[in-house]
């Protein structure tokens, strides 16, 4: 990813984190979980950047990123989803996903030192499903968490498609790898913009 694009990502990410932290005591449970998600992901992103800038291998950090993203966003959606069947599905995914990944890493520890496409798919696919659940739930109700849910859906669905197809295309042309990271960076900026819009909407109701 071009350095300027990465720096914009980090700046927007930190701005949103600070804004949510300032309002933390006034937030409901769902937004507090999301704030904790922003904090954890920001720390991982900054450590990843440090490794990259110092020429060190940072691929193993992707596992922490995807796992904690899955874990914390699952808790977030469990809080905002109201349909019992949807919540049961979420709890099943929350249990099965780590078990499946744990078994995979047990039998092939070498996966820890590179990208694990299966990990990206299963953790992201479940979050996309939860986001779709919420879209369905708010069709005839107040659009609570609408912008946040939209940002999550666009970013996670888009980045998953990019990573999965990009891995195939990069075997044909290495330049695709750089393009994938650039496009993912743009998606992340869009995601941060939606988070900011949700914060503005939230602040007006606090």
Secondary structure, 3 states (H helix, E strand, C coil): CCHHHHHHHHHHHHHHHHHHHHCHHHCCHHHHHHHHHHHHHHHHHHHHHHHHHCCCCCCCHHHHHHHHHHHHHHHHHHHHCCCHHHHHHHHHHHHHHHHHHHHHHHHCHHHHHCCCHHHHHHHHHHHHHHHHHHHHHCCCCCCCCHHHHHHHHHHHHHHHHHHHHHHHHCCCCCHHHHHHHHHHHHHHHHHHHHHHHHHHHHHCCC
